[in-house]
Amino acid sequence: MVEPISRLKLVAGLGNPGFEYAMTPHNLGFMAADRIAEAWGAKISRPESRSLTTRVRIDGIEVILAKPQTFMNLSGLAVGRLLDKYDVEVKDLIVLVDDADLPFGTLRIRERGSAGGHNGLKSVIGVTQSDRFARVRMGVKPEHPLEDRAAHVLGRFRKADFETLAAMVDRAAEAVELILRQGIQAAMNRYNRRDAP
């Protein structure tokens, strides 16, 4: 039986603030964080530490949900301030991000590791001086060869993508809750599958 984890957790969904970025692949972290908040009757809207935040209790576990408002490349500045403000250890941080190397619709969960070319993760690792935090990556790689990664992650989703997008965001939110309840290994076992749903 897994013992309940009582420490305060920080779940940071990375993205870019502003309406023009709202439905772009780079904002999947925002979408998944919002989905978690919605499931627990909250809204991520409180401005603090260069982020929008809310606080929820998920099965007895206190969680700060955050959407950094620094733009993706400086996400670490906001995440670092929140870690300091709430005295949260890096190992109690979960980051939600897009991943242009993963097929669209798939999830990849890791306990630690490099940024893998993701500027948001690179910023968080740089500020915290650690890669020892969980990350839930959401795949946005199209079926065709990707010639311009930046243009792809900042371009809007097509209507044809919405069903797969919604399912992936739902599963990412569920994965975070499973990490909180049972630990990251349980989430990796369930969600790290090679094929898209």
C-alpha distance (Angstrom), angle and dihedral (degrees) to the residues before:
residue distance angle dihedral
M1 . . .
V2 3.80 . .
E3 3.80 114.3 .
P4 3.83 115.1 -128.6
I5 3.78 115.1 -101.3
S6 3.79 109.7 -127.0
R7 3.82 102.0 -178.6
L8 3.79 119.6 107.4
K9 3.82 111.5 -97.9
L10 3.79 130.4 -152.0
V11 3.80 117.9 -149.8
A12 3.81 111.5 -170.7
G13 3.79 121.0 -170.9
L14 3.79 109.1 -161.6
G15 3.79 125.0 -142.0
N16 3.79 145.8 112.6
P17 3.81 123.0 -76.1
G18 3.79 119.1 -126.3
F19 3.79 136.3 70.9
E20 3.80 92.9 -98.9
Y21 3.81 90.3 66.6
A22 3.80 97.6 41.6
M23 3.81 99.0 105.3
T24 3.79 100.1 32.3
P25 3.82 127.7 114.0
H26 3.81 90.9 -115.4
N27 3.81 88.8 64.6
L28 3.79 97.6 58.2
G29 3.80 89.3 108.5
F30 3.81 90.1 59.6
M31 3.81 90.9 47.7
A32 3.79 94.2 51.2
A33 3.81 93.1 45.9
D34 3.81 89.6 50.8
R35 3.81 89.9 49.6
I36 3.81 91.2 54.8
A37 3.81 91.6 48.2
E38 3.80 91.6 48.4
A39 3.80 91.6 51.3
W40 3.80 89.7 56.6
G41 3.81 97.0 43.4
A42 3.80 96.8 -103.4
K43 3.79 138.9 115.9
I44 3.80 125.8 -144.2
S45 3.78 98.9 -128.5
R46 3.81 111.4 115.6
P47 3.84 111.6 112.2
E48 3.81 113.6 -136.5
S49 3.80 138.5 133.3
R50 3.83 92.9 7.1
S51 3.80 89.4 -56.6
L52 3.78 143.2 89.1
T53 3.80 110.4 -118.7
T54 3.77 147.2 173.3
R55 3.78 132.9 -175.1
V56 3.79 122.8 -130.9
R57 3.78 137.3 171.5
I58 3.80 113.0 -132.5
D59 3.79 110.6 -167.9
G60 3.78 91.0 -32.5
I61 3.80 95.5 -43.2
E62 3.82 116.4 119.2
V63 3.79 110.4 -133.5
I64 3.81 132.8 -176.9
L65 3.82 109.6 -152.0
A66 3.80 112.6 -158.7
K67 3.78 141.1 -178.1
P68 3.83 109.4 -166.0
Q69 3.82 112.0 -136.2
T70 3.82 95.8 -159.4
F71 3.82 96.6 93.8
M72 3.77 119.6 -102.4
N73 3.81 100.5 -77.5
L74 3.82 92.0 57.3
S75 3.81 98.2 40.3
G76 3.79 91.2 121.7
L77 3.80 92.0 66.1
A78 3.80 91.4 61.9
V79 3.79 95.4 38.7
G80 3.81 91.2 49.3
R81 3.80 92.3 51.5
L82 3.80 91.9 50.6
L83 3.81 92.3 48.3
D84 3.80 89.2 52.2
K85 3.79 95.8 43.2
Y86 3.79 94.7 51.7
D87 3.81 95.8 32.3
V88 3.81 91.1 -122.7
E89 3.79 117.2 164.3
V90 3.80 118.1 -126.7
K91 3.81 89.8 -117.4
D92 3.82 87.3 62.3
L93 3.81 92.5 57.3
I94 3.82 122.9 103.1
V95 3.81 117.7 -169.8
L96 3.82 124.3 -160.8
V97 3.81 115.8 -154.9
D98 3.79 144.9 156.6
D99 3.81 120.2 -110.3
A100 3.80 122.2 -154.8
D101 3.82 91.1 -167.6
L102 3.80 94.5 60.8
P103 3.82 121.8 78.6
F104 3.78 113.3 -101.0
G105 3.80 111.4 -87.9
T106 3.81 98.0 22.8
L107 3.79 129.1 113.0
R108 3.78 129.1 -146.0
I109 3.80 119.5 -170.3
R110 3.78 122.7 -165.9
E111 3.80 133.3 179.4
R112 3.79 93.0 -147.6
G113 3.81 140.6 -23.3
S114 3.77 146.6 118.2
A115 3.79 126.3 -40.1
G116 3.79 90.3 -105.5
G117 3.79 91.0 -144.6
H118 3.82 93.7 -53.5
N119 3.81 110.1 134.4
G120 3.80 94.1 -155.2
L121 3.79 92.4 54.8
K122 3.79 89.6 43.0
S123 3.81 89.6 56.3
V124 3.81 93.5 48.0
I125 3.82 91.5 48.7
G126 3.80 90.8 47.0
V127 3.80 95.5 50.9
T128 3.81 97.0 41.3
Q129 3.81 92.8 39.1
S130 3.79 87.4 -138.3
D131 3.79 140.3 92.8
R132 3.81 92.1 -165.2
F133 3.78 97.9 111.4
A134 3.78 131.8 100.3
R135 3.77 118.6 -104.6
V136 3.79 129.8 -168.2
R137 3.80 109.0 -156.3
M138 3.81 119.8 -161.4
G139 3.78 116.2 -155.6
V140 3.80 120.0 -123.5
K141 3.81 100.9 163.2
P142 3.82 110.1 133.0
E143 3.80 123.6 -136.8
H144 3.81 91.4 -111.4
P145 3.84 123.1 70.1
L146 3.81 112.2 -79.1
E147 3.80 109.3 -126.0
D148 3.81 99.4 168.7
R149 3.80 113.0 29.9
A150 3.83 95.0 -177.7
A151 3.80 93.0 50.9
H152 3.80 90.5 48.7
V153 3.82 98.1 50.6
L154 3.81 91.5 44.6
G155 3.82 94.9 45.5
R156 3.79 121.2 94.8
F157 3.78 123.2 -99.9
R158 3.79 115.6 -107.0
K159 3.79 119.9 -120.5
A160 3.80 88.1 -113.2
D161 3.81 88.2 63.1
F162 3.79 97.0 53.2
E163 3.81 98.3 90.7
T164 3.82 93.8 50.7
L165 3.81 89.9 41.6
A166 3.81 93.5 53.5
A167 3.81 92.1 47.5
M168 3.80 91.9 50.0
V169 3.82 93.1 48.8
D170 3.81 89.7 49.2
R171 3.81 91.5 51.3
A172 3.81 92.2 46.6
A173 3.80 89.8 53.5
E174 3.81 90.1 47.9
A175 3.82 89.9 48.7
V176 3.81 91.5 55.4
E177 3.79 90.7 50.9
L178 3.82 90.4 49.5
I179 3.83 90.4 50.6
L180 3.79 89.1 52.5
R181 3.82 94.4 47.3
Q182 3.79 103.6 36.8
G183 3.80 107.8 10.0
I184 3.77 134.6 -101.4
Q185 3.80 97.0 -73.3
A186 3.80 90.8 62.8
A187 3.82 90.3 50.7
M188 3.81 92.8 47.2
N189 3.80 91.0 50.8
R190 3.78 92.3 51.3
Y191 3.81 103.1 39.0
N192 3.81 108.5 27.0
R193 3.78 96.7 91.8
R194 3.77 124.8 147.7
D195 3.78 98.5 -135.6
A196 3.78 126.9 65.1
P197 3.82 117.2 -114.8
